[in-house]
Amino acid sequence: MDNLEKYHGVIPAFYACYEEDGTVSTERTRKLARHLVSKGVNGLYVGGSSGECIYLEKEERMKILEAVMSEVRGECTIIAHVACNNTNESKQLAAHAQSLGVDAIASIPPIYFHLPEYAIARYWNDISSAAPHTDFIIYNIPQLAGVALSLNLFREMRKNPHVIGVKNSSMPTQDIQMFKHEGGKDCVVFNGPDEQFVAGRAIGADSGIGGTYGVMPELFLKMNEYVKANDFQSAQPIQHEVNDIIGAMCLCHGNLYAVMKKIMFIRDGLELGSVREPMPALIPEDDEQVKRCAEMIDKAIAKHC
C-alpha cells in the first residue's frame, strides 16, 4: 500500500485555461498549476471533466499536460485523464502521458453507444497497454458516461496489474464502500462528488478528486485534515458551507467552470479565460452572483481555516 500513498489527500481536477480568443494558453496553465501546488494540494487530475476534455482536440490536451508537467513535475502527484471516444487517440494520449512521467493515467468508458462490458474492458486494457509502466485508474461517472462500473467489470479490470483504483463519481456513497471492499488495501478509491467529500471518506474513500477543489482548496484541505484525524464532527459544517457555495455557483447562466474561473480571477488574480463552446459562457447578469460566490468562499475560509 505504501506506493499508493501518493494518491491520498486532496487532488483538484484541473481547469482548462484559454487565451481571450479561446485557444489553449500554456502560460495560464502553468500559472494555475503553480497556484494550486502552492496551496498545498496533494496532486492534480489533468484532462478530465473539469478540463473540458470532451471539447478539446487531442493536441490541445497534450499541450495542457506538457505545460502542467513542465511547471510542477515532481512536486505533486499527477494523474492524466486520457480517454477519447476512440481507442487509437486514447492510446496516443496514454503513451504521451507516460513519456512525460505522470504517476497515473485514467479513463472513462466509451460514451454514446452502450457497449458490452467485454468491449469496455478491452478499451481500457488497450489504453493501459500503451502506457505499460504507468498506473491506471478507472473513472466511474455513470450519470455522464451513460454506463456504470459493475463489480463484474471491476473484477475483470483488476486482472490488469496496472489498475490501482477507481475515481468514483457516482452519487451513491455505497459504491465507494463496494469498490473499496472488493479492491482491498491494494486499491485506491477516490471520492468524486464534491458535495459528499466527507461522507465518501467516512465510508471508505482514500482520497478525493473534485472539480470545485481548485476554486476553494483551503476548505477541502481543512476537511481532509479533520478526516485524517477522524474528526468528522468538525469536518461536517465545512462540508455544509461548501455545498451551499456549489449550489450558489450553479445558479448562474454561465457554466460552472466559467463561474469558477471568474471567481479565481476575483480572489487570486488568475486569468484563466472562459469555457470551450458549446459550454455557455458567463453573461453580464451573472456578475453579482459570481461576486457573491467569491464572498461566500472568503467568509468560509476566514471562519474555518
C-alpha positions in Angstrom: 0.0 0.0 0.0 3.0 2.3 0.6 3.4 3.0 -3.1 -0.3 4.1 -3.3 0.1 6.8 -0.5 0.9 9.4 -3.2 -2.7 9.1 -4.3 -4.2 10.1 -0.9 -5.4 13.5 0.0 -6.9 16.4 -2.0 -6.4 16.3 -5.7 -8.1 19.1 -7.7 -9.5 18.4 -11.1 -7.5 20.8 -13.3 -9.3 23.5 -15.3 -8.7 24.1 -19.0 -7.1 27.6 -19.4 -7.6 29.7 -22.5 -6.5 32.9 -24.1 -9.1 35.5 -24.8 -9.5 34.1 -28.3 -10.4 30.7 -26.9 -7.1 29.0 -27.7 -5.4 26.9 -25.1 -3.0 29.0 -23.0 0.3 27.4 -21.9 1.2 30.4 -19.7 -2.1 30.4 -17.9 -2.0 26.6 -17.5 1.4 26.9 -15.8 0.2 29.7 -13.5 -2.8 27.7 -12.4 -0.6 24.6 -11.7 1.8 26.7 -9.7 -1.1 28.4 -7.8 -2.7 25.1 -6.8 0.6 23.4 -5.7 1.4 26.5 -3.6 -1.8 25.9 -1.8 -0.6 22.5 -0.6 -2.8 20.1 -2.6 -1.6 16.5 -2.9 -1.9 16.2 -6.7 -3.6 17.4 -9.9 -6.0 15.5 -12.1 -5.4 16.8 -15.6 -7.7 16.5 -18.6 -10.9 15.2 -17.1 -14.4 16.6 -17.0 -13.2 19.9 -15.3 -10.6 20.1 -18.0 -13.4 20.1 -20.6 -11.7 17.1 -22.3 -14.8 16.2 -24.4 -14.5 19.6 -26.3 -10.7 19.7 -26.7 -8.6 18.4 -29.5 -6.1 15.7 -28.8 -3.2 18.1 -29.5 -4.6 20.6 -27.1 -4.9 18.1 -24.3 -1.2 17.1 -24.9 -0.2 20.8 -24.8 -2.0 21.3 -21.4 -0.4 18.2 -19.8 3.0 19.3 -21.1 2.6 22.7 -19.5 1.5 21.2 -16.2 4.4 18.7 -16.1 6.9 21.3 -17.1 5.8 23.5 -14.2 5.2 21.1 -11.3 6.6 17.7 -12.1 8.0 16.0 -9.0 6.2 18.4 -6.7 2.9 16.6 -6.5 1.1 13.5 -7.9 -0.1 14.0 -11.5 -3.0 11.9 -12.9 -3.7 12.4 -16.6 -7.2 11.5 -17.9 -6.6 10.2 -21.4 -9.9 8.9 -22.7 -11.2 9.8 -26.2 -14.2 8.3 -27.8 -11.9 6.1 -29.9 -9.2 3.7 -28.8 -6.5 4.9 -31.1 -6.4 8.5 -29.9 -6.8 7.4 -26.3 -3.7 5.2 -26.7 -1.8 8.1 -28.2 -2.7 10.3 -25.2 -1.7 7.5 -22.8 1.7 7.0 -24.4 2.3 10.7 -24.4 1.3 11.0 -20.7 3.7 8.1 -19.8 6.5 9.8 -21.8 6.1 12.9 -19.6 6.4 10.9 -16.4 2.9 11.2 -15.0 2.1 9.0 -12.0 -1.1 7.5 -13.4 -3.5 7.7 -16.4 -7.3 7.5 -16.0 -10.2 6.8 -18.4 -13.9 7.0 -18.5 -15.6 4.3 -20.6 -16.5 5.0 -24.2 -19.6 7.2 -24.3 -22.7 7.4 -26.6 -23.0 3.7 -27.7 -23.8 1.4 -24.8 -21.0 -1.2 -25.3 -20.9 -4.6 -23.6 -18.6 -4.9 -20.7 -16.1 -7.1 -22.5 -15.7 -4.3 -25.1 -15.2 -1.7 -22.3 -12.6 -3.9 -20.7 -10.8 -4.3 -24.0 -10.9 -0.5 -24.5 -9.4 0.1 -21.0 -6.8 -2.6 -21.4 -5.8 -1.3 -24.8 -5.3 2.1 -23.3 -3.3 0.7 -20.4 -1.1 -1.3 -22.9 0.0 2.0 -24.5 1.4 3.1 -21.1 2.8 -0.2 -19.7 4.9 1.4 -16.9 2.1 3.7 -15.6 -0.7 3.1 -13.1 -4.2 3.0 -14.5 -7.3 4.5 -12.8 -10.9 3.7 -13.8 -13.2 6.8 -13.9 -16.7 5.8 -13.0 -19.2 8.6 -13.8 -22.3 6.9 -15.0 -24.6 10.0 -14.9 -22.5 11.4 -17.7 -20.9 8.4 -19.4 -24.1 6.5 -19.6 -22.6 3.3 -18.3 -21.8 2.3 -14.7 -18.8 0.3 -13.5 -20.2 -3.0 -12.2 -18.4 -5.3 -9.8 -18.0 -7.9 -12.5 -16.3 -5.4 -14.8 -14.2 -4.1 -11.9 -13.1 -7.7 -11.1 -12.2 -8.2 -14.8 -10.1 -5.0 -14.8 -8.3 -5.9 -11.6 -6.7 -8.7 -13.5 -4.6 -5.9 -15.2 -1.8 -5.3 -12.7 -1.6 -1.6 -13.6 -5.2 -1.0 -12.4 -4.8 0.5 -9.0 -8.1 2.2 -8.3 -11.4 3.9 -9.2 -12.3 7.5 -9.3 -15.9 7.1 -8.3 -18.1 9.9 -9.3 -21.4 8.1 -9.0 -23.7 9.6 -6.4 -24.4 6.7 -4.0 -21.6 6.6 -1.4 -22.4 2.9 -1.1 -20.5 2.4 -4.4 -17.3 3.6 -2.7 -17.8 1.0 0.0 -18.4 -1.6 -2.6 -15.3 -0.9 -4.7 -13.1 -0.5 -1.6 -14.3 -3.8 -0.2 -13.6 -5.5 -3.5 -10.3 -3.9 -4.2 -8.9 -4.1 -0.7 -5.7 -2.5 0.7 -4.1 -2.6 -2.7 -6.7 -0.4 -4.3 -7.3 3.4 -4.1 -10.9 4.7 -4.3 -11.3 8.4 -4.9 -14.4 10.2 -3.9 -15.7 12.1 -6.9 -18.8 14.1 -6.0 -17.5 17.2 -4.1 -20.8 17.5 -2.2 -20.1 14.3 -0.4 -16.3 14.6 0.3 -16.8 13.9 4.0 -19.4 11.2 3.5 -17.3 9.5 0.9 -14.2 9.5 3.1 -16.2 8.3 6.0 -17.4 5.2 4.1 -14.0 4.3 2.8 -12.6 6.6 0.1 -8.9 7.0 0.4 -8.8 10.4 -1.4 -10.8 12.9 -3.3 -10.6 14.2 -6.8 -13.0 17.1 -7.5 -13.9 19.9 -9.9 -14.6 22.6 -7.2 -11.4 21.9 -5.2 -9.4 24.4 -7.3 -11.6 27.4 -6.5 -11.6 26.8 -2.8 -8.7 24.4 -2.0 -8.3 25.7 1.6 -11.7 24.3 2.5 -11.1 20.9 1.1 -7.7 20.7 2.7 -9.2 21.6 6.0 -11.8 18.9 5.7 -9.1 16.5 4.7 -7.2 17.4 7.8 -10.2 16.7 10.0 -11.0 13.5 8.2 -7.4 12.2 8.7 -7.9 12.9 12.4 -11.2 11.1 12.4 -12.8 14.3 13.5 -15.9 14.2 11.2 -17.9 16.4 13.6 -15.5 19.3 12.7 -15.5 18.5 9.0 -19.2 18.4 8.6 -20.0 22.1 9.0 -17.3 22.9 6.4 -19.0 20.4 4.0 -22.3 22.2 4.5 -20.8 25.5 3.6 -19.0 24.0 0.6 -22.3 22.6 -0.6 -24.0 26.0 -0.2 -21.2 27.6 -2.3 -21.6 24.9 -5.0 -25.3 25.5 -5.1 -24.8 29.2 -5.4 -22.3 28.8 -8.3 -24.8 26.6 -10.2 -27.4 29.4 -10.2 -25.5 31.4 -12.9 -26.4 31.3 -16.6 -22.7 30.5 -17.4 -21.3 27.0 -17.0 -19.9 26.1 -13.5 -16.4 26.1 -14.8 -16.8 29.6 -16.3 -18.1 30.7 -12.9 -15.1 29.2 -11.0 -12.6 30.7 -13.4 -14.1 34.1 -12.8 -14.0 33.6 -9.1 -10.3 32.7 -9.3 -9.7 36.0 -11.1 -11.6 37.9 -8.4 -9.9 36.1 -5.4 -6.5 35.2 -6.8 -5.9 37.5 -9.8 -5.6 34.5 -12.1 -6.7 35.0 -15.7 -7.9 31.6 -16.9 -10.2 32.5 -19.8 -13.8 31.3 -20.3 -15.0 27.8 -21.4 -15.0 26.0 -24.7 -18.1 26.1 -26.8 -20.8 24.7 -26.7 -20.5 25.2 -23.0 -22.2 28.5 -22.1 -20.0 31.5 -21.0 -20.9 34.0 -18.4 -23.2 36.9 -19.2 -23.3 40.3 -17.5 -26.3 39.3 -15.4 -24.0 36.7 -13.7 -21.6 39.3 -12.3 -23.4 39.9 -9.0 -23.9 36.2 -8.3 -20.3 35.4 -9.1 -19.1 38.1 -6.7 -21.5 36.7 -4.1 -20.0 33.3 -4.5 -16.4 34.7 -4.1 -17.5 36.4 -0.9 -19.0 33.1 0.4 -15.7 31.4 -0.2 -13.8 34.2 1.6 -16.1 34.1 4.6 -15.9 30.3 4.8 -12.1 30.3 4.7 -11.9 33.0 7.3 -14.3 31.1 9.5 -12.8 27.6 9.2 -9.2 28.0 8.1 
